[in-house]
Amino acid sequence: MVIGWVHREQQGASAWAQVEAAQRDVRLPCLLVPQPAHAVLAGELAAALLPTAFGELPSEIQRAIQMHDTGWAASDAQQIQRLRSANGSKAVPLSFIAISPQEAGEAWTASIDAVEAFSGPGAIIVSRHFSLLAQHDQPHHQRFLQAEKSRQRKLEASTPQGADLDRWTAALGFCDLVSLCLLSGLSGEVEFPLAHPASAEARKAPRASMQVDQNRLRFTPATLRSGCTLTIQALKHPVATQGARFETLTWEVA
C-alpha cells in the first residue's frame, strides 16, 4: 500500500528519502493507494515520456511498467478489508516500506510472473527493477535474487537483438519514483536521476527536476509531453461519514 497525501512539507533530501519519510510518518486522515494503482500511474507517466529521456518505449514495455506491481493486489486488498472493518477506522495503515521482506519478495515474484505472461522483455525489466531494490537488503533477499538472476538469463537468451533493456529498466525506475513522489504529496522542486534510482549509475547520471505547484508539473529539462494529464483515485482513510469515499488526484504537465 502507498500512503497518499495531498501536500507534505519538503525535507530537502533526495526524492527517495522524501518518499520514505512520508511513508514512515503515517498520520490520520490519509489516502490509501493500492500498489497496482500506483503502477498504473507509473504507466501513465511512461506513456507521456519524451523519447529524449529514455528512447522510444514499445507498447509492451509501457504495459509492463503499468503492471509492475500487480503482485501486491491480494496483500493490499486484505489491508483495505481490515481498515474498512468495524474496528478499522482508527487503525493505522501499513505502507509498502513496512512490509516484511518475505511478503515483499512474494509480491515481487508474482508481479514478474504476471508480466512474463505477455512480454519477455517486460518481465526482464521488472525483474531487474526489483533486483536492484533487493540488493539494498541482500541478506533477506538472497533466494529472490538468485531466482531472478536465473530467470533473467533464460529470458535474455530469447530476447530479440536491439531490445534496449538498460534504458527501459531506467524508465521503469524513473516512472516508479515520480509516481511515489506525487502520491506522497511532495511539492516544490524534486530532482530525479535519468537512470534507475537504485542503480550504481544513478549517482553520476544526468538529472531532471520536477516542479510541483499544486496540480501542475513542470520538468526541466522537458521529460514528459506538455499538456498531458495524470489521474488516479485514492481511498480516504478513515472513511468520511458523508461525501465521497475516495479522492481524485490530478496533475497536468506544463
Secondary structure, 3 states (H helix, E strand, C coil): CEEECCCECCCCCCHHHHHHHHHHCCCCCEEEECHHHHHHHHHHHHHHECHHHHCCCCHHHHHHHHCCCHHHHHHHHHHHHHHCCCCCCCCCCCCHHHCCHHHHHHHHHHHHHHHHCCCHHHHHHHHHHHHHHHHHHHHHHHHHHHHHHHHHHHHHHCCCCCCCHHHHHHHHHHHHHHHHHHHCCECEEEEEECCCCCCHHHHCCCEEEEEEECCEEEEECCCECCCCEEEEEEEEECCCCCCCCEEEEEEEEC
